[in-house]
Structures are given as C-alpha cells and as structure tokens.
C-alpha cells in the first residue's frame, strides 16, 4: 500500500496507516505435567509410609491427589466436594462450587471459575472404587468415635458453634471464619443451639440485677 502512495502516486496517502493492528496478546504457557508412570510413582509415594521422612503418608492426601489426577478437577473444586456431590452408583461427581483461599480471610466456598465449570464429571471404575472405600473408612471412623457421619465441613460449623457457646464475641467469630458480614454468621449459627440463646438471656438477667 505504501508503494501505491510513494512510488506509483496512485493514492495521496496510505488509508491503512492509521489502522492499528491488534497485537497477539494470547501467550501459550508451557504446561507442566506428569507422565503416566510419574503419576503412578507419585501416588504410590503419597500412600507409602517412610520412617523419619518429613512427609508422612496420609490416606486423605492420597485420595485427594488421586482424584485430581484422575478427574482433572481444580484443587478448589476437589476441596469443596461433599458426599452429596458424589454419586457412587452412577460414578459421577457434580461440580457446583469451589473452595477459595484468600490471604486476608479464612477459606470460603464460592461459585466456580465460569458457568462452564459447573459440570458433571464421570469417574473411571478405579476412582469410583477408591471413593467408595474412602467413604466406608470415614463412616467407620465416625462409628468408632460414636459421632454422626457428617462431611468434613461440619468440623468448621462445629468450631463456630463452640466459639459462640463459649461466649466469644460474634464479630471475632465472623472474622475468624472469613464471613462477608456479622449478619452471615448470625443467620447461620445463632439459632443452632439452645445454649447460645439461654446464655444470652442469662447475661441479660444478670445485667438487670446489677
């Protein structure tokens, strides 16, 4: 086009001169991955106890890493799973939430990365079998402890209720749990146990007697 302006004098100016060609800002990141053999070696190492090792074998970690390696779930998606999301008969996992870690607050549940992230993930036979065995192990631990069979997230709720029952300020509890507001904490927990209500009433009655 410059030749048409300068050399051949066909055009007075180059009409394309002011057009900005967008730069290709899409970078192709190098993907890091384990070969099939490396993944098997890693998973075997995770579950194999080694004396005096800094890392101690953990069935919980093994199940998590196995699930990540066999399903392609994001780490936040895997950590957000409850047994309600797992259908062992259909061999599927329903992904509808993710666990978010923030530097300024406690981990919290959020919506997935995009609407396409809400999906059903099919499990292969080996992964479904492992999940089923893990579920049985969890139930057995609860049975031996004489406690209800609940999800790990119930431990978070337990901590919150215990803090409130002990008389800890609800604002502190809200900040500790990483809630968006004190209202979220109040709406979630203040109705849970009668002890919280009774303690609040006792405090008020003691105040009236002063």
N, C-alpha and C positions, 0 to 999 in steps of 0.2 A: 504493500500500500504506500510506503514511503517513496518507492520508485515512481508511482503514478503522480506524486506531488513534485518531487525534486528533479527527476531525470526526464520524465516524459511530459511534464507540465499539464497533465490531464485534469488534475484537481488542484484547487488553491491550497487546501490543507488536508491533512490526514484525518478523516472522520472517526477513526478508531483511536486517535491519540489520547483522547480524554476518557476512554473506557478503561476502567480498572479491572484487570483480570484477577479474580479471587485466587488467593494462594491456597494450595492444598495443605490445610492445617491438620488433616487427619493423619496422625502418626501411627505407624504399625509397631506396636510394642512387642518386644521379644517375650515370648511365652515360656515360662518355666514349668516344667512338668517332670514327673517320674515315669520311667518306663514301667511296663507291666511287672517285670522282675523286681525293679526297685521298690515299687509299691508293696508287693508281697513281702519283701525283705523288711521294709519299714513297719508294716502292720505286725509282722511276727516279732519284731524287736519291741514294739509297744507293749505287747502282752506277755513277754518273757521276762520273769524276774532275774535280776543280776545282783549278786552280793556287792555291797559297798558302792553301788552305782549312784550317781547324783539323781538320776531319773528312776523312779520306782514304777514298776509295771502297774497298770490300772485298767480294769475291765471297762470302766466308764470311758476312759480316753480311747481305748481300743474300739469300742462301739461307735464313738463319735467319729474317729478318723476313718473307720471302715465305711461308715455311712457317707462321709464326704467323698471318699474315693470311689464309691460305687454308684452314687446318685448325681454327683455334680452340684449338690446344694451349696449355697453360700454358707459361710460359717454362722452368720447371724440367723439364717433360716433354720439351720440344723439346731442351734441352741434354743430357738423359740418353740420347737416342736413339743407337743404334749401327746399323750397316748390317744387323745380324741382325734388327732390329725393322722393317725396311723391305722390303716385297715389291713390287718394281717391276713384276712381271708381273701380279699381282693388283691393283696400285695401292692398297695398303693400308699403314697404319702400326699396329704393335702397341704400345700404351701400357701399360707394366707397372712403370715406375719413374719417379722424379723426382730431379733434382739439387737438393740443398738447400744454401743459403748461410747460414752462421752467423757471427756476429760473433766468436765465440770459437774457431772452428776452421776448417780448410780445407773447401771444398765436399765433400759426400759424397752418395752415392746412397741413396735411401730408397724406401719404398713410396709409392704415390700418395696423394692427399688423402683419398679414400674408396674403398670397394670398387667404386662406380660409375665411378670414374676409370680403372679397368682396363678397357680397351676397344680395339676395332679401329676405326680412323679411315680412311675411304675418301678417296682422293686424286682430285682432278679431273685431267683429262688434262694441263693446263699444268703443274701442280705435279709430277706424276709425271715429266714430261719434264725439268723443271728438276732434279729429284733425280737422275735418270739421268745427266744431263750432269755434274752435280757429282761423282757417283761416278766417272765416267770421268776427270774432271780430277784427282781425288785419286789415282787409280791411276797416271795419267801422271806426276804429281809424284814419287810413290814410285819409279816405274820410272826416271826421270831421276836420282834420288838413289841408285839401286841398293840400296834397302831394301825389306823386306817390306811388303805392303799391309795395314796394320793400322788400327784405329779410333783417333781422337784420344785415347781413354782410355789407349791403350798408352803415350802420352808420360808420363802420370802414373806408370805402372808403371816405365817406363824411369828416371825421376828417382829413384824409391825404390830400385831395384836399384843405380844408380850411387852413391847415397849410402852404401848398405851395403857395396858393394865398396870404397869409398874408406876404410872403417873408421869411419865416423860412428856414434856411439852409437845403438843401435836405439830407445832411449826418445825421443831427439830426432827420429828419423825418424817414429816413431809420432805424436808431437805435431804435426810439420810436415804430415803427411798427414791429420790430423784423425781418426785411428782411435780407436775406443772404448777400446782397451787395447793394450798391447805385444804381447799374445798374438795379436791380429788381424794385426799387422804381421809377427810371426814366422811364423805359419802361412801367410801369403800369400807371403812373399818369401824366407825363409831357404833354401828348397830349390831356388830358381830357378836359381842359377848355382853351378858347382863352385868358382869363385874365392872365394866367401864362405866355403865350408867349408874350402878349402885355407888361406886367410888365418887363419882361426880356429885351425886346427891348428898353423900356423907360429908364431903368437903363443904358444900353449901350450908348444911345444917350446923357444922362446927363454926362456920363463919357467923351465922345468926346468933350463936350462943356467946360470942365474944363480948 
